[in-house]
Amino acid sequence: MKTSGIGGQAVMEGIMMKNGESYAVAVRKPNGKITVKKDVDHSYVKHEKLKKIPFVRGIFNFMDSLVLGMNTLTYSAEFYEEDEKPSKLDKLLEKYLGGFGEKFLMGATVATSIILAVAIFMVVPFLAIRLLSSFIVSEILLTLLEGIFRVGILLGYIALISKLEDIQRVFMYHGAEHKCINCIENGMELTVENVMKSSKQHKRCGTSFLLVVMLVSIFVFLFIQVDANWLRIVLRIALVPVIAGISYEFIKVAGSSENKVINMLSKPGMLLQNMTTKEPDESMVEVAMEAVEAVFDWKEFLHQYNNENEGEGLAESQVEIKREEKQGEKEKAAEPIPVSQKTETREEKITEVPEYGIRDNVTKHSGLNSQVQPVANEDKQIPAPRLTKVDDSTKGVMKLTWEKVKKASGYVVYRKTEDEVYKMYSDIKKNYFEDTQIEDGKVYYYRVRAYVEKKGVKTFGQVSAIESNGYDATVKSKY
């Protein structure tokens, strides 16, 4: 099993899928048609380094997920509230806050949800169990009982809402979300048949995260040794981010590990998912597949998956033969291709790139699915760069950032618009690129590839997909 990195959430009659900062919401409308909304989720934390610090990143990730979840849930619900008239609150917000009314309401909703969750799951269990302090002297036992009561509230809440008809359908879409991800991560093509036979449980599930939070809180609170009850409550509330950070790290490790101990520790969360995921029907799976395909190149993922598992099950001698064959292919690819041969196998055109003053090759392709053709020296072992950020906050400028490829000497960036062909910007040494020729409202497509240079010969790696792993490379300037 190979982790894909994508995650999601069930919404009203639909699915939200997220890959890196790109997300898509697929909803089946009342008329039976599927609509897909695709966008970029801009994190509230602008400093990339903060989002990479273990135990700290989980706090920010949780907040971002909560806000995105509320936004997408509200969006999906709008399709089933078309005949409803604006409430008095809606009219007041529109009158005094204008376009900020919706954002204010969303922020207030998220803040209220957090306050209620902390009160119900942290404060109420503490106060309830303290009623037993006259009969139970041991602080350790009281803390353990508090934790059991907290888990009981969670189970009771899930059991209660699962009786609602709308929630039952949300749980079915939740199952469809998990099945799609499991289908891909187990190396199967994304078809309705394959998805339906995949598991509806997944170790990276939010349900598992909630249970881990409940269990981790028990161990954390065991170390709170203060006398005043008010101070115990304050410390419980203050430690919520710490607990969330620890829980996030466990879920992150569990999602990409097949370690027996990790699998055993993940079992309780997987069992709890039986309450929050239900078997979907094929129409629900179709919606989930639309959401996946909008943000994730699953075909490229399966290609990489199959390459990694290519040697499994072969005898040692067979594996060695394959290595020799690959080495021979590399040596053959490294041989320079005569100009006449290039002309026969590939149409070329020379173009001027004004902002860099570079004359380079342009492939004669157009359209959304344009492919950048192979270069003379190519090595599939050099991975495609993973785009991590697209910034158009400065008018007229588009800045792309990607993860560094190990041992890469440099990068090239391909860029096109809907009515142009790809232009190649070469000899980029850093892991970012600034396009200073951005026109208002135009859509731009970017693809990146790394190269390794030895003795003056450049060997190029894989090209990032149009919908690159982790980020949508189709960007529309907001100016």
MOWO-V837030 format. One line per field, one symbol per residue. phi: phi as a letter, one per 20 degrees, with the letter a starting at -180 (. if undefined). psi: psi as a letter, one per 20 degrees, with the letter a starting at -180 (. if undefined). Layout:
phi=???
psi=???
This chain:
phi=.cfenebabfcflacddccmdebcddcefgeneedcdcbdeeffeeeffffdfgmefffffffffffffffffffffffdcfefegfffgfffffedmfegfffffffffffffffffffedeggffffffeffddeffffffffffffffffffffffffffffffgffffffffgfffffgffendfecgffffeefedbfeffffgfffgfffffffffeedcefffffffffffegfffffffffffffffccdfffffffeggffffffedccfeefffffffffffffcbefffffffgfffefefnefgffffffffffffffffffffeggffgffebfcbecedgfdmddbfcfecbnfdgdfffefdccffefffdfdbccdfefnccddccffegmfeacccdcbdfdcdfddedleeeebbdeedddgmeecdcbcbebddclmdedeefeffgefgobeeecdfee
psi=ppphiqraqpaokappppociqqqopporhjiqpqppprpooqioiohhhjipqhghhghgggghgggggghggghhhijkhipqprhgghgghghiciigghghgghggggggggggggiggghghghiijihhphphggggghggghghhggghgghghiipghhghghghghhggggghggijkqqnqgghghjrqjqpijqhghggghggghhghgihjomqgphhhggghgghighgghgghghghgghijqjphgghghigghhhhihhipqprrhhhhhghhggghhipnhghghghghghjhipiqqhhhghghggghhhgghhhipqpqghhghhippqqpqpngiikpprqpqmqrrhkqppqqrgopoiioqpqophqpokhppjppppqrqpppjpharqppprahjrrpqporlohrkrpoojlpqpjqpqpqqqqrqpppkjpppqbqpqrgnqoiqojopppi.
